[in-house]
Amino acid sequence: MPSQNRVGQINGEILRVLSDRIPKCKDPRINGLLSVVRVDTSGDLSVCKVYVSSFGGGAEIAKGLRSASGYLRRELSHELKLRHTPELEFIVDHSIEEGAKILEKLRMVTREEPS
């Protein structure tokens, strides 16, 4: 079982590779406004949860990424020299959208506030 430090390094490498390869997927459901937010790999490196964020179309993007997971897993195996390439689970993260909504509400409050 790899140490926590090693798992952290692997998470960083997986994030780097997926951030590079996801825009190259040819699935039309995967649009260009997609970013990989975080990667969590299990201690035994069997499963990797990939948190992605996009503006709109979360369910369709998740379906497209599940469809492209074989390609992305193969790309990971070529790039990273691991004994076993982890299974990829894609989770849509709405935190960036929620942050943008909160920021807009704060801007509206500061505009309405009299000086």
Secondary structure, DSSP 8 states (H G I E B T S, - for coil): ---HHHHHHHHHHHHHHHHHHGGG---TTS-SSEEEEEEEE-TTSSEEEEEEEESS-HHHHHHHHHHTHHHHHHHHHHHS--SS--EEEEEE--HHHHHHHHHHHHHHHHHHS--
